[in-house]
Amino acid sequence: MKTSIVIATYNKLEYTQLCIESIRQFTSQHDYEIIVVDNHSTDDTPAWLSSQSDIKAIFNKENLGFPIACNQGIEISTGDNILLLNNDTIVTQNWLTNLLTCLYSSEEIGAVGSVTNNCSYGQSIQVPYQSVEEMYQFAARFNQNSDPELWEERLKLVGYCMLMKKKVLDEVGLLDDRFTPGNFEDDDLSLRIKLAGYKLYLCKDTFIHHFGSVSFRNNAEAYNKLLRTNQNKFLEKWGFDPERAIIHRGLVNQIEAVPNDSICILEIGSGCGGTLLYIKNQFPYAEVCGVETNAFAAKVAAKVTSHIYLSLDEVWDLHKEGFFDVIIIGNLGGLNEKNAESIKILQKLLNDNGQLLAVAPNLLHYRTIKKMIVGSSAPSELQNWKLSDLEEAFKAAEFMELEITGLVQEVFPQDQEFLQRLAEMAGLQTTKPYEIHNYLVKARKSNKDQSAKMLINNLLLQNEVQSSVNKLAKIDAEVILSVIEDAGHEQKVKLLNYIAVQLIEHQKSDLALPFLSRAFELDAGHDPTLFNLGLAMYTQGHDQLALDWLNLISNRDDKLKHWMKQIEADLYAKSYEKYKLKFLLRRLENDVEREVGLAELLRMLGNGEVTIEQIYQVVENDMMEKSQLLTQLAVSCYEHDLHDMVFPFFEKALKFDEYNQDALYLLAHILYDFGEYESARIYLDRVRDQNTSVTELMQKLSEVSAV
């Protein structure tokens, strides 16, 4: 299976060279071809491309832009896959292997992309590196294994690195050249792939470096004008703004539920379904529904879920009151009678413990006020919300619990004086009310006390137990305890224990402790409370504490006695294993029967009887020659093919002593054996003891560089 890597260039030869050299270095295990289409570069790019025997090059006599250049490359390609790659990228270890693994994991998948350090639409991640060499090391760890758990379905992929099946591209067509010289052609292509019935995936197990739009952004004003122009072209073609692909991650992250909850979520203003898809990724068991008034965007969103409606009235007609657990609104719209009525309908659609999350634009944001002063405000902006308007609207809709937070954006330096004058005219000591761009609204149909009572009743009646436990876990323990205070004394202790047991049975033992502690305060001799405290400690791995609580029980049956003996046996075994590990490491440190002790340690590591973390802890607390001991273990793991443990041991050894000459040399030698020549050179350069072995390794690395 062959992959055609298509790269469009215009000047910036140094970036192109870095990109292509990285492809050669990290893609040798695959059948691939490099196709470069040069858009009439005026630097040395054409000459350099002409001298490269492994590159198919097309030289345009003028700058035809990114979409046309990519299409030219695709048209001469011979691969089963097409990979569009920006010339300002550096690819990394396992990059294409991981992308292809995801692409061919299902017939439904049409295209995939990687994460990077510099990208829009949530495809970038935080990175720690400061140089290309450090980047390669970071990427080698990041890309180590292909992991389906890290594949995330997406509405669109950014085209800096986009791998597609050729048959899919043949079906949907090439890049649309109306978007020349570039921008939104990847939105358009992603949309066509989606509408053709294929899925797009972001591979969060694959990282490449991206410098970021080095060709486009030399002139920021022209670049922004191009964005607006192509945004309008997209709107003309598809009937909706590409901004309808926005993902409201902040709202979704406010949902008070756990990933395995079977909840019903409604989004108002779903656009193309980007947020709905994000919800499905975060809550795989959720039923997601959306309201989108734009018929074109709704058609795209219907590829995410079949429950897409063109109006809120349609939802109201089809669903009963109290159907939804969560309702989210990315933009609450303006303050008017229709929207006020919609809030009341949404309240009825929520169940008793339901949560509404919304973003409302602030009428008093300083930029909006500026527009009012100069008379350039849009009619919709004049309907934005004041804080008092929000409070009144949600109170009128009978929401019992309301929390409103101001969301502040960065203030431009040139606006600071205007902000200060606004505050002075209003007699305020702060400019914050005018810095708030949007309000985040979190509302509940009932208050926390009512919610807690309802959930406790559900548990007592064994109704929706899993869901009720999950929701109860989200409520502050003090709220639940205050509700229980209304019960009689005897009932109170039983109720506290009952709630605690439900939490323990649903793997939330740590959350059970406040209720058991309160029950113990009320009746220190209550055997069920003591038993449950022991159980809670045991399930959290605190065996000694569990035994301490169980020893307080006055009436012990044979089953309890047997369990206590088992805990005592476990405690002894753990103590022995810890002693054994310390004993073996001490023998290794002092070179006493080294081979026998080392063989046992490696056996324990290989079988999972002991972890690297446990060894670290013993070495740190009890050993003298920490760095040397960990270096020995690293080398031994390498010699016995326990390769996954080699570098973690070296890393810890150098953390204890960054100048450990043996560790630096041996790590460099092992990296050389693995073919990681640049990394090997970095560590070897830190070796100050120039002996024969060091000199020989330096010579080998020099020979490799010369080749």
C-alpha positions in Angstrom: 0.0 0.0 0.0 1.5 3.3 -1.2 1.0 6.8 0.2 1.5 9.9 -1.9 2.7 12.8 0.2 1.7 16.1 -1.5 3.4 19.3 -0.5 2.8 22.8 -1.9 5.7 25.2 -1.6 6.3 28.9 -2.0 9.7 30.1 -0.9 10.8 29.2 2.7 13.3 26.6 1.5 14.7 26.0 5.0 11.2 24.8 6.2 10.8 22.6 3.1 14.2 21.0 3.7 13.4 20.2 7.3 10.1 18.7 6.3 11.4 16.5 3.6 14.5 15.4 5.6 12.1 14.3 8.4 10.0 12.4 6.0 13.0 10.5 4.7 14.2 9.8 8.3 10.9 8.6 9.8 9.0 7.0 6.9 11.4 4.5 5.5 9.3 1.5 6.6 6.5 2.5 4.2 6.0 2.6 0.5 5.6 6.3 -0.2 6.3 9.0 -2.8 7.0 12.7 -2.2 5.3 15.1 -4.6 6.2 18.8 -4.3 4.3 21.5 -6.3 6.2 24.8 -6.2 4.3 28.0 -6.7 7.0 29.9 -8.5 9.4 30.4 -5.5 11.9 33.2 -5.9 14.5 31.7 -3.5 16.6 28.6 -4.0 13.6 26.2 -3.7 13.4 25.3 -7.4 17.1 24.5 -7.7 17.1 22.4 -4.5 14.0 20.5 -5.6 15.5 19.8 -9.0 18.6 18.2 -7.4 16.5 15.7 -5.3 16.2 12.4 -7.0 13.4 11.0 -4.8 11.0 14.0 -5.3 8.5 14.3 -8.1 8.4 18.1 -8.6 6.0 20.4 -10.5 7.2 24.0 -11.1 4.4 26.5 -11.7 5.2 29.7 -13.6 3.1 31.7 -11.2 1.7 31.3 -7.7 -1.5 29.4 -8.2 -2.3 29.1 -4.5 -2.5 26.1 -2.1 -5.7 24.3 -3.4 -4.7 24.3 -7.0 -1.1 23.2 -6.2 -2.4 20.3 -4.1 -4.7 19.2 -6.9 -1.8 19.2 -9.3 0.1 17.0 -7.0 -2.9 14.6 -6.4 -3.4 14.3 -10.2 0.1 12.9 -10.8 0.0 10.7 -7.6 0.2 6.9 -7.8 -0.6 6.1 -4.2 -3.5 4.3 -2.5 -3.6 7.2 0.0 -3.1 10.9 -0.4 -1.5 12.9 2.4 -1.7 16.7 2.2 1.3 18.0 4.2 2.3 21.6 4.8 5.9 22.4 4.1 6.3 24.1 7.5 5.9 20.7 9.3 8.4 18.3 10.7 7.2 14.7 10.8 8.2 12.3 13.6 8.8 8.7 14.6 5.8 6.4 13.8 3.8 9.3 12.4 2.6 7.5 9.2 2.3 4.1 10.9 -0.1 5.5 13.5 -2.2 7.5 11.0 -2.5 4.5 8.6 -3.5 2.2 11.5 -6.4 4.5 12.3 -7.4 5.2 8.7 -7.7 1.5 7.9 -9.3 0.4 11.1 -12.7 0.8 9.5 -14.3 1.1 6.1 -16.2 4.1 7.5 -13.2 6.2 8.0 -12.3 8.5 5.1 -9.6 10.7 6.5 -7.4 11.2 9.6 -5.2 13.9 11.0 -2.6 14.3 13.8 -2.2 16.6 16.7 0.5 19.3 16.8 1.9 22.3 18.7 0.3 25.0 16.5 -3.1 24.5 15.0 -6.8 25.6 15.3 -9.9 23.6 16.0 -8.6 21.8 19.1 -5.8 19.9 17.2 -3.0 21.5 19.2 -1.6 20.3 22.5 0.8 21.8 25.1 4.4 20.9 24.4 7.5 21.0 26.7 10.3 21.1 24.1 12.5 24.1 23.2 14.5 22.7 20.3 14.1 20.3 17.3 16.1 17.7 19.1 13.9 17.9 22.2 10.8 17.8 19.9 12.0 14.5 18.4 12.4 13.0 21.8 9.0 14.2 22.9 7.4 12.8 19.7 9.1 9.5 20.1 7.5 9.0 23.5 4.1 10.5 22.3 3.9 8.3 19.2 5.2 5.2 20.8 2.1 3.1 20.2 -1.1 3.4 18.1 -4.0 3.6 20.6 -7.7 3.4 19.5 -8.6 4.9 22.8 -7.0 8.1 21.6 -8.8 8.3 18.3 -11.5 11.0 18.4 -14.2 11.4 15.7 -14.2 15.0 14.3 -16.5 17.2 12.2 -13.5 18.6 10.2 -9.7 18.2 10.0 -7.2 21.0 9.5 -5.3 20.5 6.3 -1.8 21.0 7.5 -1.6 17.1 7.8 -4.5 15.3 6.4 -4.4 11.6 5.3 -7.1 10.3 3.0 -8.0 7.1 1.2 -7.6 7.9 -2.5 -10.9 6.1 -3.3 -12.6 8.5 -1.0 -11.0 11.5 -2.7 -12.0 10.1 -6.1 -15.6 9.9 -4.8 -15.9 13.4 -3.3 -13.6 15.3 -5.6 -10.4 17.4 -5.3 -9.9 20.6 -3.3 -12.2 23.4 -4.4 -10.1 26.0 -6.1 -12.6 28.8 -5.4 -10.8 29.0 -2.1 -7.5 30.0 -3.8 -5.0 31.0 -2.5 -6.0 29.1 0.6 -8.2 28.9 3.8 -11.4 27.0 4.2 -10.6 24.5 1.5 -10.0 22.0 4.3 -13.3 22.9 5.9 -15.0 22.3 2.5 -13.2 19.0 1.8 -14.0 17.7 5.4 -17.6 18.6 4.9 -17.8 16.7 1.5 -16.2 13.6 3.0 -18.7 13.8 5.9 -21.7 14.2 3.7 -20.5 11.2 1.6 -21.0 9.1 4.7 -17.4 8.8 5.9 -16.0 9.6 9.3 -13.1 11.8 10.1 -10.7 11.0 13.0 -8.2 13.0 14.9 -5.3 10.7 16.0 -4.4 11.9 19.5 -1.7 9.2 19.5 0.2 11.0 16.7 2.2 14.2 17.0 4.1 16.2 14.4 5.6 19.6 14.7 4.0 22.6 12.8 5.6 26.0 12.6 2.3 27.5 11.5 1.3 29.3 8.3 4.7 30.7 7.5 3.6 31.5 3.9 0.3 33.2 4.6 1.0 35.3 7.7 3.8 37.6 6.6 1.1 40.2 6.0 -1.5 39.9 8.8 -3.9 42.5 7.3 -4.0 40.7 4.0 -4.3 37.3 5.7 -7.4 38.5 7.8 -9.0 39.9 4.6 -8.5 36.6 2.9 -10.1 34.8 5.8 -13.2 37.0 5.6 -13.4 36.6 1.8 -13.1 32.8 1.9 -15.5 32.6 4.8 -18.1 34.4 2.6 -17.3 32.0 -0.3 -18.0 29.0 2.0 -21.3 30.6 3.1 -22.3 31.1 -0.5 -21.5 27.5 -1.4 -23.1 25.7 1.6 -25.7 28.1 2.9 -24.2 28.4 6.4 -21.2 30.1 8.0 -18.2 27.8 8.7 -18.3 29.1 12.3 -21.3 26.7 12.7 -18.7 24.0 13.1 -17.6 25.5 16.4 -17.2 23.2 19.4 -18.4 24.6 22.8 -15.9 22.6 24.9 -16.2 25.0 27.9 -19.9 24.3 28.2 -19.6 20.5 27.8 -16.8 20.5 30.4 -19.4 22.0 32.9 -21.7 19.0 32.6 -22.0 17.4 36.0 -22.0 13.7 35.0 -19.5 10.9 34.6 -18.5 9.4 31.2 -20.5 6.2 31.7 -23.7 7.9 32.6 -26.7 7.2 30.3 -27.9 10.7 30.1 -30.0 12.7 27.6 -28.5 15.9 26.4 -30.1 18.6 24.2 -28.0 21.3 22.5 -29.8 24.5 21.2 -28.0 25.9 18.2 -26.1 22.8 17.2 -24.7 24.1 13.9 -23.0 21.3 12.0 -22.9 19.1 15.1 -19.4 19.8 16.3 -20.4 20.1 20.0 -22.7 17.1 19.7 -19.8 15.0 18.4 -17.6 16.3 21.2 -20.3 15.3 23.7 -20.5 11.8 22.2 -16.7 11.5 22.6 -16.9 12.6 26.3 -20.1 10.7 27.2 -20.3 7.6 24.9 -23.5 6.3 26.5 -25.4 9.6 26.2 -28.4 10.2 23.9 -27.7 13.5 22.1 -30.2 15.7 20.4 -29.9 19.1 18.7 -31.9 22.0 17.5 -30.5 23.8 14.4 -32.7 26.3 12.5 -30.4 26.4 9.4 -31.5 23.5 7.3 -28.1 23.2 5.5 -26.2 23.0 8.8 -28.8 20.6 10.2 -28.2 18.2 7.3 -24.6 18.0 8.4 -25.4 17.6 12.1 -27.7 14.7 11.1 -24.6 12.8 10.3 -23.7 13.0 14.0 -27.1 12.1 15.4 -30.5 11.4 13.9 -32.1 13.5 16.6 -31.8 16.9 14.9 -34.7 19.3 15.0 -35.3 22.5 13.1 -37.1 24.2 16.0 -37.6 24.0 19.8 -41.3 23.6 19.2 -40.5 20.4 17.4 -38.7 19.1 20.4 -41.5 20.1 22.7 -44.0 18.2 20.5 -42.0 15.0 20.4 -40.6 14.8 24.0 -42.4 14.8 27.3 -41.7 17.1 30.2 -38.6 16.2 32.2 -37.0 14.2 29.3 -33.5 15.8 29.3 -30.8 15.6 31.9 -28.7 18.5 30.4 -29.5 21.3 28.0 -26.7 23.5 26.6 -26.9 26.7 24.6 -23.8 28.1 23.0 -25.5 31.5 22.4 -28.6 32.4 24.3 -29.4 35.0 21.7 -31.0 38.4 22.5 -33.2 39.6 25.3 -36.7 39.4 23.7 -40.1 37.8 24.4 -39.4 34.8 22.2 -36.2 33.9 24.0 -37.8 34.4 27.4 -40.5 32.0 26.4 -37.9 29.5 25.2 -36.2 29.5 28.6 -39.5 28.5 30.2 -39.9 25.7 27.7 -36.4 24.5 28.4 -37.1 24.5 32.1 -40.1 22.1 31.5 -38.0 19.8 29.2 -35.4 19.3 32.1 -35.9 16.6 34.6 -36.1 17.5 38.3 -32.3 17.3 38.7 -31.7 18.7 35.3 -28.9 21.1 34.4 -29.0 24.0 31.9 -25.8 25.6 30.7 -25.8 28.6 28.5 -23.6 31.5 27.2 -25.2 34.9 27.0 -23.6 38.0 25.4 -23.1 41.0 27.7 -24.8 44.2 26.6 -22.3 46.3 28.6 -19.1 44.9 27.1 -16.9 47.8 26.3 -16.6 47.0 22.6 -20.4 46.9 22.3 -20.6 50.3 24.1 -18.0 51.7 21.7 -20.2 50.6 18.8 -23.2 52.2 20.4 -21.4 55.5 20.7 -20.3 55.6 17.1 -23.6 54.2 15.8 -22.3 51.0 14.3 -24.1 48.5 16.5 -26.0 45.7 14.8 -29.6 45.4 15.9 -28.9 42.0 17.5 -26.1 43.4 19.7 -28.6 45.9 21.2 -30.6 42.9 22.5 -27.6 41.5 24.5 -28.1 40.7 28.2 -27.5 42.6 31.3 -26.9 40.6 34.5 -30.2 41.7 36.0 -32.0 40.6 32.8 -30.6 37.1 33.1 -31.5 36.8 36.8 -35.1 38.0 36.0 -35.6 35.7 33.0 -34.4 32.6 34.8 -36.4 33.4 37.9 -39.5 33.9 35.8 -38.9 30.5 34.3 -38.9 29.0 37.8 -35.3 27.8 37.9 -34.6 27.2 41.6 -30.8 27.4 41.5 -28.9 29.9 39.4 -25.2 30.7 39.1 -23.9 33.3 36.7 -20.2 33.9 36.0 -18.6 36.7 33.9 -16.2 35.5 31.2 -13.5 38.0 30.5 -11.4 38.4 27.4 -8.0 40.1 27.0 -8.3 43.8 26.9 -6.3 45.6 24.2 -3.8 48.2 25.5 -5.4 50.9 23.4 -8.8 50.2 25.1 -7.6 50.6 28.7 -8.2 54.4 28.9 -11.7 54.0 27.5 -12.5 51.3 30.0 -11.3 53.4 32.9 -13.4 56.4 31.8 -16.5 54.1 31.6 -15.9 53.0 35.2 -15.4 56.6 36.4 -18.6 57.8 34.7 -20.5 54.9 36.4 -18.9 55.7 39.8 -17.2 52.2 39.9 -13.8 51.4 41.4 -13.4 48.5 38.9 -13.6 48.1 35.1 -14.6 44.4 35.4 -18.3 44.8 34.5 -17.3 46.2 31.1 -14.6 43.6 30.5 -17.1 40.7 30.6 -17.7 39.6 27.1 -20.1 36.8 27.9 -22.0 35.4 30.9 -21.8 31.7 31.7 -25.2 30.7 33.1 -25.6 27.5 35.1 -29.1 26.8 36.2 -31.0 23.9 37.8 -34.7 23.1 37.9 -34.6 22.4 41.6 -32.2 23.5 44.4 -29.5 21.2 45.8 -31.5 20.2 48.9 -34.4 19.1 46.7 -32.1 17.3 44.4 -30.4 15.5 47.3 -33.8 14.4 48.7 -34.9 13.1 45.4 -31.7 11.2 44.8 -31.8 9.7 48.4 -35.4 8.6 47.8 -34.4 7.0 44.5 -31.7 5.0 46.3 -34.1 3.9 49.0 -36.6 2.8 46.4 -33.9 1.3 44.2 -34.9 3.5 41.3 -32.2 4.4 38.7 -29.6 3.4 41.3 -26.5 3.9 39.1 -27.6 7.3 37.8 -28.7 8.4 41.2 -25.4 7.4 42.8 -23.4 9.3 40.1 -25.5 12.4 40.6 -25.3 12.2 44.4 -21.6 12.0 44.1 -21.6 15.4 42.4 -23.4 17.1 45.3 -21.3 18.5 48.2 -21.4 16.1 51.2 -22.4 18.9 53.5 -25.6 19.5 51.5 -26.5 15.8 51.8 -25.7 15.7 55.5 -27.9 18.7 56.2 -30.8 16.9 54.4 -30.2 13.8 56.6 -30.3 16.0 59.7 -34.1 16.1 59.4 -34.3 12.4 60.0 -34.8 10.9 63.5 -31.7 9.8 65.4 -31.9 6.0 64.7 -33.0 6.5 61.2 -30.2 9.0 60.7 -27.4 6.4 61.5 -29.1 3.8 59.3 -29.5 6.3 56.4 -25.9 7.4 56.6 -24.7 3.8 56.4 -27.1 3.1 53.6 -25.8 5.9 51.4 -22.2 5.0 52.3 -22.8 1.4 51.2 -24.3 2.5 47.9 -21.2 4.6 47.2 -18.8 1.8 48.2 -20.7 -0.7 45.9 -20.4 1.8 43.0 -16.6 2.2 43.5 -16.8 5.6 45.3 -15.5 4.5 48.7 -13.7 7.8 49.3 -17.0 9.7 49.0 -18.5 7.4 51.6 -16.2 8.5 54.4 -18.0 11.7 55.4 -21.3 9.8 55.9 -19.6 7.0 57.9 -17.7 9.5 60.0 -20.9 11.3 60.9 -22.6 8.0 61.7 -19.6 7.1 64.0 -20.0 10.5 65.8 -23.6 9.7 66.4 -23.1 6.2 67.7 -19.5 5.0 68.2 -20.6 1.5 69.1 -22.7 0.8 66.1 -21.2 -2.4 64.6 -22.6 -1.9 61.0 -20.9 1.6 60.9 -17.6 0.0 62.1 -17.9 -2.7 59.5 -18.5 -0.2 56.7 -15.6 1.9 57.8 -13.4 -1.1 57.6 -14.9 -2.0 54.2 -14.3 1.5 52.9 -10.6 1.5 54.1 -10.1 -2.0 52.6 -11.5 -1.1 49.1 -9.1 1.9 49.1 -6.1 -0.3 49.8 -5.6 0.9 53.5 -5.4 -2.6 55.0 -4.1 -1.6 58.4 -6.8 1.0 58.9 -9.4 -1.5 57.8 -8.1 -3.9 60.4 -8.1 -1.2 63.1 -11.8 -0.4 62.5 -12.8 -4.1 62.3 -11.1 -4.8 65.6 -13.6 -2.4 67.3 -16.6 -4.6 66.3 -18.0 -6.3 69.4 -19.9 -9.1 67.7 -17.8 -11.0 65.2 -19.1 -13.9 63.3 -16.9 -16.6 61.6 -17.1 -14.8 58.2 -15.8 -11.6 59.7 -13.0 -13.4 61.6 -12.0 -15.2 58.4 -11.9 -11.8 56.5 -9.8 -10.2 59.2 -7.3 -13.1 59.1 -7.1 -12.7 55.3 -6.3 -9.0 55.7 -3.6 -9.8 58.3 -2.1 -12.3 55.8 -2.2 -9.7 53.0 -0.4 -7.2 55.3 2.3 -9.7 56.1 2.7 -10.5 52.4 3.0 -6.9 51.4 5.5 -6.3 54.2 7.6 -9.3 53.1 7.6 -8.1 49.5 8.7 -4.7 50.4 11.5 -6.2 52.6 12.4 -8.6 49.8 12.8 -5.8 47.3 14.9 -3.7 49.7 17.0 -6.8 50.4 17.6 -7.5 46.7 18.5 -3.9 45.9 20.8 -3.7 48.9 22.7 -6.8 47.7 23.0 -5.4 44.2 24.2 -2.1 45.5 26.9 -3.8 47.6 27.8 -6.3 44.9 26.9 -9.4 47.0 25.8 -12.4 44.9 25.0 -9.8 42.2 24.0 -12.1 39.4 21.5 -14.1 41.5 19.9 -10.9 43.0 19.7 -9.3 39.6 18.1 -12.3 38.0 15.4 -12.3 40.7 14.8 -8.6 40.3 14.5 -8.9 36.5 12.1 -11.8 36.9 9.9 -9.8 39.3 9.9 -6.8 36.9 9.1 -9.0 33.9 6.2 -10.8 35.7 4.8 -7.5 37.0 5.4 -8.6 40.6 7.1 -5.3 41.2 6.8 -2.0 39.4 9.4 0.6 38.4 7.7 3.0 40.7 8.2 0.7 43.7 11.9 0.3 42.9 12.2 4.1 42.6 10.7 4.5 46.1 13.0 2.0 47.8 16.0 3.4 46.0 15.2 6.9 47.0 14.4 6.1 50.6 16.9 3.4 51.4 19.8 3.2 49.0 23.1 5.2 49.1 24.4 4.9 45.5 21.0 5.8 43.9 22.2 6.9 40.4 24.7 4.0 40.0 22.2 1.4 41.1 19.5 2.6 38.7 22.1 2.8 35.9 22.9 -0.9 36.5 19.2 -1.8 36.3 18.8 0.2 33.1 21.7 -1.7 31.4 20.5 -5.0 32.7 17.0 -4.4 31.4 18.5 -3.6 28.0 20.6 -6.8 28.0 17.6 -8.9 28.9 15.2 -7.3 26.3 13.1 -5.4 28.8 13.4 -2.4 26.6 10.3 -0.5 27.9 12.1 -0.1 31.3 15.5 1.0 30.0 14.9 4.7 29.5 12.8 5.2 32.6 15.6 3.9 34.7 18.2 6.0 33.0 15.9 9.1 33.3 15.7 8.5 37.1 19.4 7.8 37.4 20.2 11.2 35.8 17.7 12.9 37.9 19.6 11.8 41.0 22.9 12.7 39.4 22.9 14.6 36.1 26.7 14.3 35.8 26.9 10.5 36.3 29.5 9.7 33.6 28.6 6.0 33.4 24.9 6.7 33.0 25.6 9.3 30.2 28.0 7.1 28.3 25.9 3.9 28.6 22.7 5.8 27.6 24.5 7.2 24.6 25.7 3.8 23.6 22.2 2.2 23.9 20.7 5.1 21.9 23.4 4.5 19.2 22.4 0.8 19.1 18.8 1.8 18.6 19.8 4.1 15.7 18.9 7.3 17.6 22.2 9.0 16.6 21.3 12.6 17.3 20.0 11.7 20.8 23.1 9.6 21.4 25.4 12.5 20.5 23.5 14.8 22.9 24.3 12.6 25.9 27.8 11.7 24.7 28.7 15.4 24.5 28.0 15.6 28.3 30.6 12.9 29.1 33.8 14.4 30.5 35.8 11.2 31.1 37.5 10.7 27.7 38.5 7.1 27.7 38.9 4.6 24.9 35.2 3.5 24.9 34.0 7.1 24.7 36.4 7.9 21.9 35.3 4.9 19.9 31.7 5.8 20.2 32.4 9.4 19.2 34.2 8.0 16.1 31.2 5.8 15.2 28.8 8.7 15.5 31.1 10.9 13.3 31.1 8.1 10.7 27.3 7.9 10.7 27.1 11.7 10.3 29.5 11.7 7.4 27.3 9.1 5.6 
